[in-house]
Amino acid sequence: MIVIIDDDPVFGEILKRKLHEYFKDKNVEINVLRYFDEDFLNKNYGDIEMLFLDIELEKENGIDLASKYREKGHNKMEIIFISLHDNFVHDVWAAYPLTFVRKSRLDYDLERCINLIRRRTRRKNAKILVKNEMIKITDILYIKSQSNYVYYVLINGEKIRDRAKISTLEAALEEYNFMRCHLKYLINVAHIKDLKNDYVLLETERVSVSPSKYEAVMQAFAEYRFRRD
């Protein structure tokens, strides 16, 4: 589901029509709202993939609304801000939006936005072959090397042993937010919850970080959080 929140009903319908053109082969449901209806958003939270949110609503500020919504733990949906004015582009990032669409450059910005979403979707759905089974890459917390084997540790706690070189996996998974934090460990930066001097917390798992890798891990985590692709 895609939701558009804009107090200008004419623009809302224009954007809806353009989005239908991009997703016509997927029969996506698109809803247009005149105000930030939190009850509707909460009710449909699991189904909403994208939220196009006008910054200048009649009585509310879209950036503030989105920031407060994010603070409540609503981080699954992609937020795309829309506005008549270019000068807001530097103010929106506190709410962790995917990108910014200017009404004055709708076609150009919308195409860029859709391409961004498609790249993210490709990464999100990518899989890797592990012991004759296809595993979603996003489900992997980290990979540990031991002798001639590696252990894949998944979000659900499952551990899968396979014969492979961690250096080969490091090269293959680099574009999917994985990095080497230790001679024996390859971690999924997307799952970092905390970073200390000698370890990183991945969900509830602690993984050692080499002193020589600490700065690189910290930078990779910062870049991941603020990256827009």
N, C-alpha and C positions, 0 to 999 in steps of 0.2 A: 504493500500500500504506500502511496505517496500522499502527503498532506501539504496543502498550500494555505498559509495564513496571511491574508492581505485584506485590509479594509476597503480596498478599491476592487469592487466586484468585476469591473471590466478587465482590469489587468489580470485578476485571478483566473478568469476564463481564457484569456489569451495564453497565459502560461500553461494552463491545463491542456489546451489544444496542442501546444508545441510539445509538451511532454508525452502526450498520446502518440504523436508522430515518432518520437524516439523509441517508444516502448510498444508500438502497435503489434509486434509479433508476440508479446508476452501477456497481453490483455490485463495490464496493471490497473488496479482500482485507484482513482485519484479523487480526493475530496478537497473542496475549497471552503475554508472557514473565514468568517469576517473578524474573528477575535481569537485570542489565545485560550482555547477551550481545554483546560487541563483535565477535566473529567473525560472528555472524548479521547485525549491523548493517552491517558492512563488506561482507559478501557481497551484501546486498540494498540497499546504499546508494543506487544510482541509482533504485531503485523506491520507496523510502520517502519519502512526502510529509509525513507527520506522525508525531511521536513523543510519546506521552503518557507522561510519566515521573514516577513517585512519588518525592517528595523523601526520604521515610523508608523506604528499603529495609532489609531485615533486618540486613545488616552493612555497608551502604554509604550514602553521602549522595548523593542524586540531583543536587544542585546541583554538587558537586565532580566527579562523573562527567561531567555535561554540559559543564562548563567545560573539562575536559581533552580531551573529544571535540572541542569547537569549536577548541581550540588546535591540533589536528592538521589543521585545514583542512576539517572536515566542516560546511559552512555551508549546504548546500542544503535540508536538511529543516527543517521547522518543529518546534520543541520546545515542548510545553505541559506545564508542571509541574502535578502533582496532589498534594494533601495534605489531611490531616484538619484541619490547623491554619491559621488565618488569619494568624498572626504571621510566617509564612515569606514572605508576599507581598512584603516589602521586601528580601528577601535573594536573590531569584532572578535579578535582571536581569544579573548578571555573565556569565551563560551565554547571553545574548541569546535568551531564549525568546520565543515569540509572545505568550503570556499565561499566566495562572495559573488553575487550576480547583480550587475547594474542594470536597471530598467532601460537606461539610455543605450546600453550595448547588449541587449538581451540575447540576440542570436549568437554573437561571438562568445559571450560569457557562458551561455547555456551549453554550447557545444563543448567548451573547455571543461565544464562541470561534468557533463555526461561521460566524457573520455576519462576523467578522473575516477568516476564511479566504476566504470568498466574495468579499469586497471586494478582497483581495489577488490572488485568482485573476483577477478581472475586469481589474485593472490589468496583471497579468502577461501576459494574452492579448490586450490591446488592440492595435489596428493603426491605421495612418494611411495614407492614399492618397498615394503619391509617384509621379508620372509613370505613372499608370494601373496601378500595382502596390501591393498592400497589404503594408506593412512593419510588423513587430512593433516597437512603440514601445520595448520594453526592449532591442532590438538597436541602438538609436541611441546612440552615444557623445556626439556633439554636433552642432550645426548652425551653420554659418558663413554669414554674410550677405556678399554681394559684388554691388554694383550692384543690379540688379533680380532677382537670383537668390539662392538659398540652396543650400548643399552639405550633404547629410546624410552624416555619416561614421559608418559602422557598425562593430560589434565585429570583424567579419571583415576590416576594412580597406577595404571597398568605399566609394566615394564617389559619390553620386547628385546630379546637379544638377537643380534644379526652379525654376520661376518662382513666387516667393512672398515675402511680407513677414515678416521675422523677428518683428516685433511681433505679427502675427496668430498665428504659431506659438507665441509666448511665452504668449499667453492660452489657447490651445487645449491646451497641454501642461503647464500649471501643476500640474494634479492628478496628473500622472505623474512628479513629482520633477524636472522641468526648471526651470532658472532662468537668468536673464541674468547673465553674469559679466563682460560686456564689451559695448560697443556692437555688435560684430560677432558675438558668440558666445552661443549658448544651450546649456547643458550639462546632461547627465543626471547628477544628483547621486548616483544609485545606483552609478555607475561610478567615483567618486572614489577614488583610491588614496593621494594625497598632496596637500597644499595648501601652497604657498609664498606669499611676499608678492606676487609678480607673475605667478604661473601656477598652474594646477591640473593634476595628473596624472590622466588618465582612462585606466585600464589602462596602455598604454604611450605614449599621446598627450599632449603638452603643449599646453595652451590658455591663452592670456593672460587674466589677471584685472586689471581696472581697480582702481586704489587705492580708488576710491569704492565698489567692490563687494566688497572683500575681507571685511569683517566680515559682510556678508549671506551670502556663500558659506559662510563658516566656520559660521555659525549654522544655515544650511540643512542642511549636512552633519551637524552634531551632532544636529539634530532628526530627520533621516532615520534615523540609526543607532539612536536610542532610541525612535522612534515605534512604536506598537503597532497601527497600522491599515493 
